Amino acid sequence: MDAFQHLPKFRPALCALVVLACLGQAARAQSQAAAPGAPPAATSEAAQAGIRPEHLLSLDYADLVLKDTASVFTAPARWDLDQWMGAAAAVSAVAGTAAFDRTIRANVQARRTAGEDTFMRQWQEFGNYYAFGALAAFDAWGELGGDVKARNTAMDGIAASIIAGGMITPGLKIAFGRERPSTTGSAFKFRPFSTNASFPSGHATEAFAVATAIAENYPAWWVQGLAYGTAGLVGYARVELNAHYASDVVAGALVGWSVARGVVHRNDGPADPRRLTWTPYATQRGFGVVFFKAF
């Protein structure tokens, strides 16, 4: 007898907790693995942080997001031939998937069940609320546990979410105006600058932006499998719920993945030694904040 048969609504939430727990274990395990023979704490932390500030809730982080945004939007001007070829391959992948949009939709909808709907409606939130919850958990762990990688993950994930999920994908939705499969029988019905918002998938964008931020900071194979597997299932959920075509999901995933990789790689650059930093302290005599500034 299924122990959870009387609690069907809680199954997705339990799965979410398992995923977050596994990712948290990855953070702890990799931090502990790096401990033996590590360089002095200040030097090691500065190297790991790259150009990121010490704290997410700071003006320095807002400045970082602005510069990350400028870097992403001006990136094509700096691309070499290989990068342009990669962009062409991405466009081809979306176009190739679009050719099978109707077939994929028909096959998925033919196997759709009420139980699967219930699960997928919750799982898709890994491309929405659960994604931000995961990033908040990484930041909390980083601040409370002094884990630089966890703080990096939160900063990279939020920056990528703002750029990919808050700017690029909404702009593309408006520009293409593709009708959702739930409202039309045609897979290629576009009304630019309308309220139609099927292409690309916003949930897939967000899910892959966060998954990539996690995977790039924690490159262990099982962490990458868990992160991208979770994001991939978000994409499937959107097709299963008849909210998107498969090509919408592929496009959203590519936007989230590419933006997050660019953000992580830029933020991993050498830190500016002249930046103002601060850290809280607490002793038996009291507590306060110490500021540091090099000239």
C-alpha positions as CSV (number, residue, x, y, z in Angstrom):
1,M,0.0,0.0,0.0
2,D,1.3,3.4,-0.9
3,A,2.1,5.2,2.3
4,F,1.3,8.6,0.7
5,Q,-1.9,7.6,-1.1
6,H,-3.9,9.8,1.2
7,L,-1.6,12.8,0.7
8,P,-1.3,13.2,-3.1
9,K,-1.1,17.0,-2.9
10,F,2.1,16.7,-0.8
11,R,4.1,14.4,-3.1
12,P,5.5,17.2,-5.3
13,A,6.4,19.2,-2.2
14,L,8.2,16.2,-0.7
15,C,10.1,15.8,-4.0
16,A,11.0,19.5,-3.8
17,L,12.4,19.1,-0.3
18,V,14.4,16.0,-1.4
19,V,15.9,18.0,-4.4
20,L,16.8,21.0,-2.2
21,A,18.3,18.7,0.5
22,C,20.5,16.9,-2.1
23,L,21.7,20.3,-3.5
24,G,22.4,21.4,0.1
25,Q,24.4,18.3,0.7
26,A,26.4,19.0,-2.5
27,A,27.3,22.4,-1.1
28,R,28.5,20.9,2.2
29,A,30.3,18.0,0.6
30,Q,32.3,20.1,-1.9
31,S,33.2,22.7,0.8
32,Q,34.5,20.0,3.1
33,A,36.4,18.3,0.2
34,A,38.2,21.6,-0.5
35,A,39.3,22.0,3.1
36,P,42.5,19.9,3.3
37,G,45.6,21.9,2.3
38,A,43.5,25.0,1.5
39,P,45.2,28.4,1.4
40,P,44.5,31.0,4.1
41,A,40.7,31.7,4.4
42,A,40.8,35.3,3.2
43,T,42.8,34.5,0.1
44,S,40.8,31.4,-0.7
45,E,37.4,33.2,-0.3
46,A,38.5,36.2,-2.4
47,A,39.6,33.8,-5.2
48,Q,36.3,31.9,-5.1
49,A,34.2,35.0,-5.0
50,G,35.6,36.4,-8.2
51,I,34.2,39.9,-8.8
52,R,31.1,39.2,-6.7
53,P,30.5,41.3,-3.6
54,E,30.5,39.6,-0.1
55,H,26.8,40.0,0.3
56,L,23.7,39.7,-1.9
57,L,21.8,42.5,-0.1
58,S,24.2,45.3,-1.0
59,L,24.6,48.2,-3.5
60,D,27.7,46.3,-4.8
61,Y,25.4,43.4,-5.9
62,A,23.0,45.8,-7.6
63,D,26.0,47.2,-9.5
64,L,27.2,43.7,-10.4
65,V,23.7,42.8,-11.9
66,L,23.8,46.0,-14.0
67,K,27.2,45.1,-15.3
68,D,26.2,41.5,-15.9
69,T,23.2,42.8,-17.9
70,A,25.3,45.0,-20.0
71,S,27.8,42.2,-20.6
72,V,25.1,39.8,-21.8
73,F,23.4,42.3,-24.1
74,T,26.7,43.3,-25.7
75,A,28.1,39.8,-25.9
76,P,27.4,39.3,-29.6
77,A,29.7,42.1,-30.5
78,R,32.5,40.1,-28.9
79,W,31.7,36.7,-30.3
80,D,34.2,34.8,-32.4
81,L,33.3,32.4,-35.2
82,D,32.9,29.4,-32.9
83,Q,30.4,31.3,-30.8
84,W,28.4,32.5,-33.8
85,M,28.3,28.9,-35.0
86,G,27.0,27.8,-31.6
87,A,24.3,30.5,-31.8
88,A,23.3,29.2,-35.3
89,A,23.2,25.6,-33.9
90,A,20.9,26.8,-31.1
91,V,18.5,28.5,-33.6
92,S,18.6,25.3,-35.7
93,A,17.8,23.2,-32.7
94,V,14.7,25.3,-32.0
95,A,13.6,25.3,-35.6
96,G,14.2,21.5,-35.8
97,T,12.1,20.9,-32.7
98,A,9.3,23.2,-34.1
99,A,8.9,20.9,-37.0
100,F,7.7,18.2,-34.6
101,D,5.7,20.5,-32.3
102,R,2.3,19.1,-33.3
103,T,3.4,15.5,-33.2
104,I,5.0,15.8,-29.8
105,R,2.0,17.7,-28.4
106,A,-0.4,15.0,-29.7
107,N,1.6,12.1,-28.2
108,V,2.0,13.8,-24.8
109,Q,-1.6,14.8,-24.6
110,A,-2.8,11.3,-25.6
111,R,-1.0,9.9,-22.5
112,R,-2.1,12.7,-20.1
113,T,-3.7,11.6,-16.8
114,A,-5.2,13.5,-13.9
115,G,-2.6,12.2,-11.5
116,E,0.2,13.4,-13.8
117,D,-1.5,16.8,-14.1
118,T,-1.5,17.2,-10.3
119,F,2.2,16.3,-10.0
120,M,3.3,18.5,-13.0
121,R,1.3,21.5,-11.8
122,Q,3.5,21.5,-8.7
123,W,6.8,20.5,-10.4
124,Q,6.5,23.3,-12.9
125,E,7.0,25.7,-9.9
126,F,10.7,24.8,-10.1
127,G,10.6,27.3,-12.9
128,N,8.9,29.8,-10.7
129,Y,8.5,30.0,-6.9
130,Y,10.6,26.9,-6.0
131,A,13.5,28.3,-8.1
132,F,13.7,31.5,-6.0
133,G,13.2,29.4,-2.9
134,A,16.3,27.3,-3.8
135,L,18.3,30.5,-4.4
136,A,17.2,31.9,-1.1
137,A,18.3,28.7,0.6
138,F,21.7,28.9,-1.1
139,D,22.2,32.5,0.1
140,A,21.1,31.7,3.6
141,W,23.5,28.7,3.8
142,G,26.2,30.9,2.4
143,E,25.7,33.7,4.9
144,L,25.1,31.5,8.0
145,G,27.7,28.8,7.1
146,G,30.3,31.1,5.5
147,D,30.1,29.1,2.3
148,V,31.4,31.2,-0.6
149,K,30.2,28.8,-3.3
150,A,26.7,28.9,-2.0
151,R,26.7,32.7,-2.0
152,N,28.1,32.7,-5.5
153,T,25.3,30.3,-6.6
154,A,22.6,32.6,-5.2
155,M,24.1,35.7,-6.8
156,D,24.6,34.1,-10.2
157,G,21.2,32.5,-10.2
158,I,19.4,35.7,-9.3
159,A,21.3,37.8,-11.8
160,A,20.7,35.2,-14.5
161,S,17.0,35.1,-13.6
162,I,16.7,38.9,-13.8
163,I,18.4,39.0,-17.2
164,A,17.0,35.9,-18.9
165,G,13.6,35.5,-17.2
166,G,12.9,39.1,-16.5
167,M,14.2,40.8,-19.7
168,I,15.1,38.5,-22.7
169,T,12.3,36.0,-22.6
170,P,9.5,38.5,-21.9
171,G,10.9,40.6,-24.8
172,L,10.9,37.6,-27.1
173,K,7.3,36.7,-26.0
174,I,6.1,40.1,-27.0
175,A,8.1,40.1,-30.3
176,F,6.9,36.7,-31.5
177,G,3.3,36.7,-30.0
178,R,2.9,32.9,-30.4
179,E,-0.4,31.5,-29.4
180,R,-0.4,28.8,-26.8
181,P,-1.4,25.2,-27.8
182,S,-4.4,25.4,-25.4
183,T,-5.9,28.3,-27.4
184,T,-5.3,27.3,-31.0
185,G,-5.2,24.2,-33.3
186,S,-2.3,25.6,-35.3
187,A,1.2,25.2,-34.1
188,F,2.4,28.2,-36.1
189,K,0.0,31.0,-35.2
190,F,2.0,34.2,-34.3
191,R,0.6,37.6,-33.5
192,P,3.6,39.9,-32.7
193,F,3.1,42.5,-30.0
194,S,-0.1,40.9,-28.8
195,T,-1.0,39.3,-25.4
196,N,0.1,35.8,-26.8
197,A,3.1,34.6,-24.8
198,S,3.9,31.0,-25.7
199,F,7.4,31.5,-27.2
200,P,9.8,31.0,-25.4
201,S,8.7,29.3,-22.2
202,G,9.3,31.5,-19.2
203,H,9.3,28.5,-16.8
204,A,11.9,26.7,-18.8
205,T,14.0,29.9,-18.9
206,E,13.9,30.3,-15.2
207,A,14.5,26.6,-14.4
208,F,17.5,26.3,-16.7
209,A,19.0,29.6,-15.5
210,V,18.9,28.4,-11.9
211,A,20.0,24.9,-12.8
212,T,23.0,26.3,-14.8
213,A,24.0,28.6,-11.9
214,I,24.1,25.6,-9.6
215,A,25.8,23.2,-12.1
216,E,28.5,25.8,-12.9
217,N,29.3,26.4,-9.3
218,Y,29.1,22.7,-8.3
219,P,30.5,20.7,-11.2
220,A,30.1,17.3,-9.7
221,W,28.3,15.0,-12.2
222,W,25.5,14.1,-9.9
223,V,24.8,17.7,-9.0
224,Q,24.6,18.6,-12.7
225,G,22.3,15.6,-13.3
226,L,20.0,16.6,-10.5
227,A,19.9,20.3,-11.5
228,Y,19.4,19.8,-15.2
229,G,17.1,16.8,-14.6
230,T,14.8,19.0,-12.5
231,A,14.9,21.7,-15.1
232,G,14.2,19.3,-17.9
233,L,11.1,17.9,-16.1
234,V,9.9,21.5,-15.7
235,G,10.0,21.8,-19.5
236,Y,8.1,18.5,-19.9
237,A,5.5,19.7,-17.4
238,R,4.8,22.8,-19.5
239,V,4.2,20.6,-22.6
240,E,2.2,18.0,-20.6
241,L,-0.1,20.8,-19.2
242,N,-0.6,22.0,-22.8
243,A,0.8,25.4,-21.9
244,H,3.7,25.3,-24.4
245,Y,5.0,23.5,-27.5
246,A,8.2,21.6,-27.3
247,S,10.1,24.3,-29.3
248,D,9.0,26.9,-26.7
249,V,10.6,24.9,-24.0
250,V,13.8,24.3,-26.0
251,A,14.1,28.0,-26.7
252,G,13.5,29.0,-23.1
253,A,16.0,26.4,-21.9
254,L,18.7,27.7,-24.3
255,V,18.1,31.3,-23.1
256,G,18.3,30.4,-19.5
257,W,21.4,28.2,-20.0
258,S,23.4,30.6,-22.1
259,V,22.7,33.6,-20.0
260,A,23.5,31.8,-16.7
261,R,26.8,30.5,-18.2
262,G,27.8,33.9,-19.3
263,V,27.0,35.4,-15.9
264,V,28.9,32.8,-14.0
265,H,32.0,33.0,-16.2
266,R,32.1,36.8,-16.0
267,N,31.6,36.8,-12.2
268,D,34.3,34.3,-11.7
269,G,36.8,36.9,-13.0
270,P,39.5,38.4,-10.7
271,A,38.2,40.6,-7.9
272,D,38.8,44.3,-7.7
273,P,41.0,44.7,-4.6
274,R,39.9,48.3,-4.1
275,R,36.2,47.6,-3.6
276,L,34.6,48.4,-0.2
277,T,33.6,45.2,1.7
278,W,32.0,44.6,5.1
279,T,31.4,41.7,7.4
280,P,29.5,41.3,10.7
281,Y,31.1,40.2,13.9
282,A,30.0,39.1,17.4
283,T,32.1,38.6,20.6
284,Q,31.3,38.3,24.3
285,R,31.7,42.1,24.5
286,G,29.3,43.0,21.8
287,F,28.7,42.9,18.0
288,G,28.9,45.2,15.0
289,V,30.1,45.5,11.4
290,V,33.7,45.9,10.2
291,F,34.3,47.7,6.9
292,F,37.4,47.1,4.7
293,K,38.7,49.3,1.9
294,A,42.0,49.0,0.0
295,F,43.5,52.0,-1.8
